[in-house]
Amino acid sequence: MSTLLRLATAGSVDDGKSTLVGRLLHDCKAILADQIAHVKTVSEARGGDFDFALLTDGLRAEREQGITIDVAYRYFATDKRSFILADCPGHVQYTRNTVTGASTADVVIILVDARHGVLEQTRRHLAVAGLLRVPHVVLAVNKIDLVGYDEAVFTKIAKDVNEVADQLGIADIQAIPVSALAGDNVVEHSTQTPWYDGPTLLDFLENANGRIDNSAQPLRFPVQYVIRPQTDEYRDYRGYTGTVASGTVTVGDPVIVLPAGRRTSIAGIDRPVVTATSTAVVERPSAIAGEAVTVRLADDIDVARGSVIVAAEHSPGTRRELAATISWLSDRPLTVGARVLIKHTTTTAQAIVTKITGALDLDTLGVIDAAELDLNDIGKVQLKIAAPLAADPYSSNAITGSFLLIDAHDGWTLAAGMIDDEEGELL
């Protein structure tokens, strides 16, 4: 089990996300005393009790409106592990922020107000979690105290959410009755819910496994930069720097450089060691997923930014056409024929939308015909790319299987996309 866990919160407006995060941080003793004193002063000035949400709502506009607008990242730790928490906004127009926060999460905590049950935004956030294949989903049925700690209410909501999760292919979902305000089942088990024998929220987070270890997958090394110092010491040096996206790279490994398709082998792996007075290059026998290194090749072949060095026996090949599922993040609708930029690993290329296959209906969770995709729609499209991409299906490699669509004129991100399997269905 990894000692670091990435988690994100999601839910509808006023479900209590910021309060839950504030309560979790407070009860884990991850808040400094002066922060607590400040929030206490502000809460008393407003004539209310201690407002845990103020521990996380950092923007002035958030504090004034009582809502979360941007993704707020928090770092905390317990005796068992460390956490990076992304508190995502609940308003539907900020769904793009939820996609951002959940894209790297090991756990997504989806809040549901016990008084209101499953809403459209709940289905949308579950769809995002399913789309991104987040390993674990926690259903936090919040404000359980406002329904008298009624077991029947909790059971009904858990049943409804599990039905939605089954349709979306979400296999691992843990329902927990909580009161963020009162602290029930957040860090300590509550005496008010004797009918619940599952873990507290913190218990679950401390024991959850992270995402699949990328180092066990085939090698994918997108080249970010070509290094040629041409100094006296490194006159003939040519190295290709980047971050190992997946797999392990070892000196002597046979590899293929895509999109050219040239075969060669790894001649050396270097990594700089920086001290206060100097920078030295240290040779490494190997490097694993997540490490930033410079590799040298046995042959002098054409390699540039955007090239991908892959395992010779497990090459994804290249493709100029993609079938993908996307979350549309722009106010301007997507239509067939739209010309965009696609950002895939270290490659940016022109692309055109050749077909919109369908969109996800959040009421039925079925796929419906769609002539265009509007803001926050999740749909399936086909793209034609101007340059060949060394891409994998998202189901087998989340890094080389994902991409962004970008507006070529203003640089705004239009969509987050996941490459489908050849016969893949929406979600």
Secondary structure, DSSP 4 states (H G I P E B T S, - for coil): --SEEEEEEEESTTS-HHHHHHHHHHHTT-S-HHHHHHHHHHHHHTTSS--GGGGT--SHHHHHHTS--S-EEEEEE-SS-EEEEEE---SGGGHHHHHHHHTT-SEEEEEEETTT-S-HHHHHHHHHHHHTT-SEEEEEEE-GGGGTT-HHHHHHHHHHHHHHHHHHT---EEEEE-BTTTTBTTTB--TT-TT--S--HHHHHHH---S--GGGSPPEEE--EEE---SSTTTT--EEEEE--BSEEETT-EEEEETTTEEEEEEEEEEEEE-SS-EEEEEESEEETT-EEEEEESS-----TT-EEEEGGG----EEEEEEEEEE--SSPEETT-EEEEEETTEEEEEEEEEEEEEE-TTT--EE--SEE-TT-EEEEEEEEEEEE----TTT-TTTTEEEEE-TTT--EEEEEEEPPTT----
